[in-house]
């Protein structure tokens, strides 16, 4: 994250308060864990869980370590990690408060997947949430028992890919029903995922109590008329159909990301994954970290504890040592075209006094901005344009005697390591192959590539992380676009466009990298 | 801002091929913002030209000025001008002409096509908004320019070609006057659409000049 051989560092005071957006179980648990580290946590959103139950003790609340502002919402955010200036709103009123870090605890809603089973919801066909509501109080339980006891069938894992949370809810409810007088639970499970704490125990407990589980290979045959539902499966052991006409059918629920969460993500400038869940997946980051420094996501209790550790690592005792020159804007060159601001995947750039400013507290040094800047006004401390250009020059000169000579711009997070490993493993590489280290493929300028060709390189390779694996989220995508643009330009010039290629690689793919390089050399 | 696009490479190559030493001159204002003629584009274009001409072909220098539409910034080229046979300007048409005016003995070649006055929709994505007609009616048209957005440039619309919100020339092209109607209706200002605008005087067009209020005396003194 921070440049490797940094020299210029500064100490900055940072705000020690933490904003938690989302007052459900995960949000309140995160607040309790953060308060336990000694930082004040302010929780906003609609409160949907018990604060004490989530660990926010009365002492914490009395001491002001946890402050719950029920019904307050996030309006806007400015600033960077350590100094987020957040606008909060309640009704017509708004106020600005400063926080050092922000935690998002999304509250996802469920939608019953009855149509996946060809079922219509009615008094007998209910969703998992409806069942849980019945089990929550005595009147509901009485209704379920209905005097002489009832049979409840759960349908799960056929309507969607199963997950431990959904399976856990089914197992817990089935066990509870089985314990009611004269009640019986049947679980029809498709794709069951039990990889979570306590799930095996819950399953065994249910079996011991008499819960019947079927795991047919295909979705059961389900017939619904006005009164009843009939579920039929073929038992492969007894080789016969097993029929059941339960009193209640409970259908699983799909999780809906909801406009609220996506709205919060947009306001905060953090990315969601392909399904809309927060945060975006990135193998280079801890799962609770977002693409913006100082903004974290807690989905559950485990996340909440990890978020508290991340918050502690960020805030510490309120002083943070930052590298000043990770990326710096030359304000005499900057024309505030906003290209850098729009391209930055980390929300690290804003503008002030007629020029763009890159915050060392938020910048992660990928260099996408520097390569996109139309005025070459941005320089990375560790990877200046001058250094990279002379690196290219040296690379071409040192390979001048070999044919073909290849300059490979290698992302230090993937291709560089793969290339170094290939050399150590002794994989055969072309004699004229030279690597130029870049912080991210996003820092490969169009003119670097063109100049490598001008200097005399026979071929240029831009080697980035695989799609979806870029530490800077989009550096590999920008690199791919730029290479495509250059190939087009070469073609327009009547030159062989295949002299420039884009490839993706992982750091542990030494052999594959060597193969790709050799293939490229062969073509040249 | 003024939006420009780089000319096709072959066209530029042909233009410069008869010179020995050419200075590529970028402009650090509008064309830099629209990613067509800032210092990055100067570097890239020169690299392409070097690649095309080889080391023994035409030689290229690089310079990016703050603005080519100001004499004071053009003066910065004075000391270098003698070294070069021609200038290859990446500024808008105004900048290119002013550069040619400043160095009347020097061939000045355009490396970009000036496209329009527009806005930035996203990185590298621009849309025309103004034709600089010299007679702004945006007050009456709900802030939507009928000269730019209407295919006929009508000051009093819509015409008979309006079709369910689209223009007759293309179903994907919104009818400007339909949009104007919608916006004025939403603002409760439909009375504006009833007003008749007199036809714009397009006759006897010559380069327009603007002197901002308060500067008349200064301009007069300059002669």
Interface residues (C-beta under 8 A of the other chain):
Chain A: X333 X335 X336 X337 X338 X339 X342 X343 X372 X373 X374 X375 X376 X445 X446 X447 X450 X451 X453 X454 X489 X492 X493 X495
Chain B: X8 X9 X10 X13 X28 X29 X32 X33 X34 X35 X38 X39 X40 X41 X43 X44 X47 X48 X50 X51 X52 X64 X120 X122 X123
